[in-house]
Amino acid sequence: MPAISFKVFREKLENGTKRQTIRLARKRPIVVGDKLYLYWHQRQKDCRPILVNGESVVRCNATARLNWLLLSHPLMAEFEALRDGFDSAKAFLAFFEEHYHPQPETLFDIVRW
């Protein structure tokens, strides 16, 4: 029963338009069918569950390199960025560069619920 914390896209998470996250690959991968607990600001004073009961079920999980995800096809990159809550692939890439400083070999998990 993995838990994921968010600091951005609160409204999109709550209204259900964001149903995917792309994160650094985990040591213990999230598996399709897992109950996934979603939190806003986990381990902070204003922590609270997202969604009605704070949980969802993992529908899809894949591991990919960021450069493959963004460079494989421009339309696919735009689609994944929008699905993840960003306004464009450019905004998506800027966020990941700032927060993760990814190298070509860095692996990311794409989790959908």
N, C-alpha and C positions, 0 to 999 in steps of 0.2 A: 504494500500500500504506500507508494511513493507520494511525497508532497512536493509541490512546486510553489514558490513564492514569486510574486510580481510586484514591480515598482512603477510600471507604466501600463497604459492601455486599460485602465480600470473600467471605464464606461463600455469599451468594446468587449471586455470579458463578461461584464454583468448583463449586457444585452444579447450576448451570444454570437456576435459577429466575429470575435476572435476565438477560434476553437483549435488553435495550433500554437506551439511554441518551438523555437529552435534554440537549443542550449548546447554548451560544451558536452561532449559525450561523457556519460557517467560510468563509474567503475562497475556498478550493478545496474545494467540497463533496465529501462522501463519496458514492460512486456505488454503486448496486445491482450486486452481483457483485464489488466490490472485496474483496481479502483485507484483513481488519481484524485488527490486532495489538493485543491487550489486555494491559495491564501493571498490576501493583500498584505504586504509588509510583515511577513512571518518573522517571529522572534523580535517584534517591536511593540511598543505600547499600543499602537493603533492597528494591531493585527486583527484580521477578521476573515472568515471564510468567504470565498467568492461563489456565486450560484446559491440556490436555495438552501441546499444542505452542505455545500462546500465540496462535493465530490462529483466525479464523473467517471466514465469508463474509457480506457484507452482504446481507440479504434485502429490506430496505425502508428508504427514507430519505425523509423529508418535512420540510418547513419550515413552521413555524406560529408564531403569536404566543402567548405564554403565556396572556394573558387569553382568547383564543379557545379554547385547549385546556382551560382550567379552567372557563370560564363557558358554553361551548356547551351542555353538558348535564351535570347533576350525576353521573349514573351513568358517563358517559364520562370525566369528570375522575377519579372514583374508580378506574376501570379502568386508566387511563393511569398513575396514581400507584402502584397496586399492581404493574403491569407493570414499572415503573421501580425497584421495590425498596422503596418507602415503605409505611408502614402505613396511610396515609390521604391523601386529597387535601389535607387541612389540613396535615399534616406535609410533604408535597411543596411546597406553596406557601410555608411557613415557610422551608424550606431554600433555595428559589430567591430569596426576598426577601432573606435573609441573605447569600447568596453572589453574587448577580448584580444586585440592585437594579433589576429590569427596568422599563422604561417601556412604555407601551401599544404602541409601534412596534417594540420589541425582537424580533428573530427568533431562533428556536431550531430546531435540527435534531433530529429524532426519528430515531434510528438503531437498527435492529433487526438482529440476527444470528442 
